[in-house]
Amino acid sequence: MVDFSLNETDQKILEEVKKLAKATEKNSRYWDEHEEEVRHMGQKAPEAEAFSYIFDMMKDRDKKEGACSPMLYQMTQSMNQGLGDGLMSIMSGQRNWALGNASLQAAGTPEQQAKWGNTLLAMANTEPGCGSDSKAIETTAVLDGDEWVLNGEKIFVTTGILCQGVVVWATIDKSAGRGGIKSFVVMKGTPGFQLEKKEKKLGIRSSDTAAFVLKNCRIPRENLLGLDEEVKQKGGGGFKGLMRTFNMTRPMVSAGGIGNVNAAYDFVQEAMKKEGVEMNWEAGPLKRTSIQDKMIELESQIQAASLSTLRAAWLAEKGQPNNLESAMCKSKGGEISRTGAQLAIELLGALGITQDQLVEKAFRDARITDIYEGTGEINRLVVARAILGYTSEDLM
């Protein structure tokens, strides 16, 4: 039986995170405007003591209940109070977890997971000529003795500035398509691994995004995740590891998007109450105002996205296949984050666009949730393939 309820420890952690999220509302505007790397700031901020307490609770939970189990309650945390990108940035930095760590967990050997498990790893997949179509990766890795030599360019690398290393996806045989794709751990400071720039973005500004160039970058042979050097003729191996990474991270992105729209939705409700507009959830369609109809529809869409996200996270936590479910929740969560934040702006009018409130920021932050970790269009293609039995060629 599927159970999405939180145990007593999880509930305590959630309550403390809610308090911290509320306390950092003012700081989140500063982080957004100044595009600060807030992991370091968080250690000095007034809320640092509160966060340290939460972090200790998380570590204690991991020890007692297993480090592989926190995914479900993290989803719930993100969806319940809309952690800002600044606070999420602090959390991942303190826990030494980023997108590359999901790749390590999905594709690394037990020895590699032990070696880099406490290292903050970004993930470098996107290239100037390769976005949604991951099999079109151009970055190459050539084996030279006991070293891999990497050449290529990577863009839109989340946590690229603050990370300690990067999981780079490259091909060892271009002619093999996705069958030649592998993942490699490249540590910061490795000769030939150059940081080109930090991106300036519309939203999630305090979550850093970087571009890298690899020029004859040499790494040890054992830095190949999974240590499988064979070219797969039917697209297995490294490419499947990349897809497993997305199956783990897409529910997280969806949860963040849902939390984002939840925060905007809560603010709209409070603003409506001040104006004397009460939500009557029991009134029939003919007795509701158009605003009430829109709010009720938004609430139902948030609940639908939340349940699909929890389902995908629960499957991942149990080690069960969740390719379909992760694509569904990412598509739904990204869509409702974008459309819900826009609806909040519309309902609030001029109040919604002022920087005196965080709804304007939620509107900007929401846009990325329907783009990264697979666009909404790509995820709907994944869903179509899974349900209808189509191949990638059928959907071209």
N, C-alpha and C positions, 0 to 999 in steps of 0.2 A: 504493500500500500504506500502511495506517495504521501509524504508528510512534510509540509513546508513550514511547520511551526518551529519556533526558536526555543532552545532549552534555556534554563535559568541564566547560565553564564553568557550565552549569546544576547539575551535580552538586556542584561546589565551593560554589556559592551555597546549595544545599540543605543541605549539611553545616554551613555556618556558621549558617544559620537554625535548625537543630536545636540547636546549641550555645546560641544565644541564647534559644530557647524554654525550654530546660532551666534556664538561668541566671535566668530571670524567673519561675519557678514560685512562689517565695515572694512576690515583688512582686505577682503576680496576685491573691493573696488580699487584700492591702492595697487594690489598685485596686478590687476588687469591693466591699469593705466601705465604702470612702469615696467610691465613685462618682467617682473622679478623672478629669479630662480628661488622660489619660496621654500624649498627644502631647507636651505641654509638659514633663511630668515626665521623659519618655524622654530629653530632651536633657540632663538633669541627672543621670540615674540612672547607677550604676556601669557598666551595660551599654551606655551611650551610645556609647562608643568602638567597641565591637564592632559595634553597629548601623551606625555611620557607615561602617565598613569594608564591611559587606554592601551598604549603599546605594550606595557607590561602585562595587562590583562590578556591581550592577544597572544603574547608569547606563552603565557601560562596555559592558555586554552590549547595552543598547538601541542605543547608537551603532553597534556593530559588526554587529548582527543585525537591527536594525529595531525601532522602538518598538511596532509592532503585534504582535510575536511572543511576548511573555513570558507570555501567558495560560496556556499549557499547563504550564509549569514552576511557575507560581504555584499552579495547582490541585494539583500534586503535592506542593509544599511544605506546603500547608494540610492535605492529607489524611495526610501522613506523620507529623507530630508534633503535630497539634492545637494550633496557635497560639492562645493565649488571646485573649479579646476585647481585653485591654489591649495586648498586643503587636501584634495586627492593627491596633489603633487607631494605634499609633505608626507602623507601616509605611505605612499609607495617608496619614497626615499628612505623613510625610517625602517620599512620592512624589507628593503633591498629587493623590490619586485618591480619589474617593468615588462614590456611586451616580449623582450628577448628571453626573459626567465620562463615565459610560457613555452617558447620554442625549445628551451633547454629541457623543460619537463616533458614535452611531447616527443622529442627526438633524441635526447641525450642518453648515453649509457648511465647506469647507476654510478659509475666512477666519475663521469663527467658532471653529473648532477651534484655529487658530493664536492667536487672541486670548485665549481662555480655557483653553487647554490646560494651563497651569501654575497654574490657579486651582482651589482645593479647592471643589468644587460638590456640595451635597446635592441630593436629589431629593424634591420635594413632590408626591405623588400622592394619598395617602389623605386623606379628609375625614370629618367626623362622620357624614355620611349616605352615604358612598361608600368601600367598601373593596375587595373582590374585583371588584366590577362597575365597572371603570374608566370605562366609557362614561357612568356616572351622575354624573360630575364636575359640581359646581355652581359652582365658582369661574369668574368671567367675565373676559373680556378684551375691551375695547371700544376700537377705534381712534379716536383724537381728534387729528387733524392728523398730526404726526410722532411721536406717542406712543401707547403702549398704556396703558389704565387698567385695573388689576386690582383685583377685589374678591372676597373669599372667605376661607375658613378652611382651614388644613392642619394635620393632626395626624400623630403618629408619624413625624416627619422624622428619619431617621438622620443623624448628624453635623450636626444642625441648630445646635448651639451653636458648634462649632469651625469650621464651614465659612466660606468667604469670600463665597459666593454660593449661590443655590438655583435649580435648574431647576424652575419651577412649571408644572404641567399645568393648563390652563384651557380653557374653551370660548368660542369666538367666535360660536357660534350654537347655543343649547340645542336648538332644534327639529331640528337635523341629527344629534343623538345623537353617536355616536363620530366622525362626519364633521366635526364642528366643533371637535374637540379639537386644541389646539396646545400647544407647550412654549415657555416664555419664561425667559430668564436674568434673575434679579433679584439684584443685588448687595446685600450687607449695608450698612446705612446709608441705603438709599433711603427717602425720606419715604413714609410710609404702609405700610411693611413692619415689622410689630411682632412681636417675640418674646414669646409669652404665658407659656410655662413650659417647664421641663425635666422630663421624665417620670421617675418613680421606678418601677423595673421589677423583676420577679422575677429575671431573669437578664441577661446581657451588660450589667452595670451600668456598666462603665467605657466602654462605647460610648454616647455621649450621644444622646438622642432628644428632640426638641423639638416644640412646637406654635407655629404662626404665624397671624397674622391680616393680611390685606391690605385696607386701607381707602383707596380712591382712590389706589392706588399707581401712580405714573407711571414708565414706563421707555421708553427710546428704541425707535423702530420696528424698528431693526435687531437688537433683542434677541430677536426671534422666531426660534427655531432653524429653520434651513432656509429662512427668508424666504418661505415659501409661505403667502399670505394667503387662498387660495381655500378655500371650504367644500366638502368632498368628499361627494358624495351617497351613496357606497357604503362609507364608513368607512375611507378611505385616509388619506394625509397624516400629520398629527400622531399619530393613534392608532396607525398602523403603526410610527411612530418609538418610541412607548411600548412596544409589543410587542417591537420589536427590542432595546430596552433590557433588558427582562426576559430575552430570549434570551441576552444577554451576562452578566447578573448572576446568573441562577439557577444556573449551574454553580459560580459562586464561593460562593454560599450553601450549596449542596450540599457542596462541598469543605470548607468550614468545619465543617459538621455532622459530616461523616465524620471530620475531624481530631479533633473533640471526642470522639466515641465511641471513636476509636482510642486516645486518651490514657487513657480510662477502661478500655478493654479491656486495654491494656498493664499498668495498675496491678493489675487483677484477676489477670492471669497471674503477676505477681511475688508477689502476696499468696498465691496458691494454691501456688506453689513453696515458700514459707516454711512452709506447712502440709503439705508433702510430696505435694501433688496435682500430678502431671505430666500434661501433655497428650500423649496417644498418638494422633497423627493417623492412624496406619496401622491401628489396631485396628478390628475390625468392630463393627457396632451392638450386638451381643450382649455384647461385651467392654468396652464403655464405660460409665462411670457417667453418671448423669443430668446432673451438672455438666459432664462432658466433652462430652456431647451438646449442651448449651446453648452451650458455648464454641465448638464446631465450627460450629454453626448461625450463631452471631453472626459468626464469621470469614467464613463463606461469604456472608452478607448484606453485610458490609463490602466484600468483594471485588466483589460484583455492583454495589453502589452506586458504588464507585470507578471501575470500568470504564465505566459509563454516563456518569459525570461527565467522565472524560477524553475520551470520544467527543464529547460535546456541546461541550467546550472546544476540541477539535481542529477541529471543524467551524467554530466561531466564528473561530478563528485563521486558518483557510483562507478565510474570507469566504463560506462555504457556508451554505445554510439549515439551521437547527437548532431550529426551533420544537418539533417533536416530541421531539427528543433532550433539549433543555433542560428541558422539562416532565417528561419521564421521570426525569431524574437528580435534579431538585429534589424530586419526589415521593418517590423512593427514598432519597435522601440525608437528607431531613428526617425520614422515617419511621424509618430505622435509627438516626439520632442520638437520637431520642426513646426508642424502644423499647430500644436498646442500652444507653443510659445508665441506664435503669430496671432492666434486667437486671443491670447491674454493681452497682447498689445492693442488689438482691435477693441476689446471690451473696456479697457482702461482709458482709451483715447489719449489725450495729451499726457496724462499721468504715466502712461506706459512707456513713452519714449524719452522721458527725462532721466538723466543720470543720477537724480536724487534717489531713485529706486533701482533695484537690481533686476527688474523684469527686462529692461533694455539689454542688460548683459546676458540674461538667460536667452533672449532672442538671438543674439549673436553667437553665443556658445552652442546653441542648438543646431546650427547649420551643419557643423562638422559631423554630427552623429549619424547623418544619413549618407556620409561620404566615406570616412575611413573604416578600416576593417571590412572592406567590401561594400560598395555602394548599394543603395536600395535596389537598383535595377539588377545588379549581379546577384544579390541574395534571392531575389524573386526568380531568377533563372535557376539557381540551385534548388529552390523549392519545386519549380516546375519539373526539373529533371528527376527529382526524388519521387514525386507523386505520380507523374505521367510516364516515367520510364524513358524519357528522352536522353539522347546522347548530346554531347557538346556540339557535334556537327548538325544535329537536328535543329538546334536553336540559333544557328548562324544566320 
